[in-house]
């Protein structure tokens, strides 16, 4: 047995580097000590899996890299590897994520702590390779933990956290980042080395795995007599994961010095208007509010959502329950209703707030979101009687 | 055909208590397969009878590590398990067997089997071929033979049953350049056991297609499971062959050619062919297919 393999983790050096987002994620995943990687290429996820292949080819990674014949296969391959008790990774985007659908529900139902990156991209048709967040939002109910990075650094940090939470709760975790915007941007990023990551993320030691010395049956057939209880258990555990995430985010800060949170309020404390969003668009929103490029942004607050599953209900009520005007910016939509994050916010605040909540759809299929458009979104939402508006210009 | 006697083990790796039908060909194959592979084996299983009848929560029939995820992905799971075992240093010490019915193999999982074969993974893929989606109520699969009555290829005024010929899965396996490919059947258990042993001794991707009669799907008597499987072989309807590194290395010969009629008439799925002249013409077509098999593989002892 090669003892260096699963235990040692990657050997790529850490430290502050100027890297493309995809390379930064690949190095971080390697340093997390991943044992089996399987993937299938799709834009804009490609650079991540290419970098992992290169890391392996350069002898800097001790993982098995299995080239899959489709995304469906890639996620099924890591399912098999995770069931054998090793740390696994895959990454995808858009159509790839949708092709995985059946397996995503299965991985969660089988309680296997797979970690996956989704480089968020629009869904076909019409076919479009650019960024929005429709892909992962469509998989919201699959039973995965789902977090969203605002920057490359935060996305890297969320991967380290994702392994920790997934392995502790036996729930798979999807780390989302905006395709192209973050996967293809080059910026300074702190790459944590394997040694330091190990302080936070100890080796995964599962007990219920495929082992000839202790034969178990995994994935049994369940009748109505037991199915509901098993599904409820997964629901309860996703809800309970929130507490653990909060705790581990504190630990993360202690070890790595950077803050992570389930959700975070920014801007004026006494704001009457608050803008809610996820992902890289928050940078634009922050800039728009700080420079108040539009009069309606004066004294506005910002609520950043990092964790979609578990969803931080109580924290959101506490942070924005007293606000009068809430604008939720979604880069996705439940066609026929409104933005998906908007519905989540509406659910949380129902009976807890008198706020007027407007769902604003922006940035679909890679449409640029400018600071001016953020101003316009707030302005329009104050004027409109509609529940949902589209701001594309 | 091996003539050595088989000493059945006193206990099996597939426990009794499963819910397979009396006379089920699949469950006989499963027990022989596991007893031959031994306890140092990990099994990945597609959705289907072989999963539903053996692992009703919270019970299991398996005494080997066994996993089921979905209908179409046992080959993917096997690749993932192999990768994980390589990391753990156990890959050379463990048999990995991926199992699917003909629907999982010939149809919905085919791309993934192809992927696993192309990667050259050291996995034995076993197909329990009972020639239709029997678990969901006898619907057509691409393994269904010509003229078979299935619930989605019913005979009628304008139909003689299935209008397609069975897909050549062995040919597809051959095109992948596998080191070991074989067909076997529960009708000849000693041959089946020998092939499992041989396959597991070879490194690389292997394909074993086991002909397993389905009592309710084929409309046969439970007592006839073995007989029907033997008649399929003796008539040339289902050739039992073996390929080593792409070359034909073995075949089950028959001394006296049995007319396909003898095989067909025991089964309700072919009953409609025995009603009239139209059916007679169809039987002649099936006989032609069997004759072609006999000629192609040289199955007749002369």
Interface residues (C-beta under 8 A of the other chain):
Chain A: X1 X2 X3 X5 X6 X35 X36 X38 X62 X63 X64 X66 X67 X68 X69 X70 X72 X73 X76 X77 X78 X79 X80 X81 X82 X83 X84 X85 X86 X88 X102 X103 X106 X110 X210 X211 X212 X214 X215 X216 X217 X218 X219 X220 X221 X222 X223 X226
Chain B: X39 X40 X41 X42 X44 X51 X52 X55 X56 X57 X58 X60 X62 X63 X64 X65 X66 X67 X68 X69 X70 X72 X73 X76 X77 X78 X79 X80 X81 X83 X84 X85 X86 X87 X88 X89 X90 X94 X111 X112 X114 X115 X118 X119
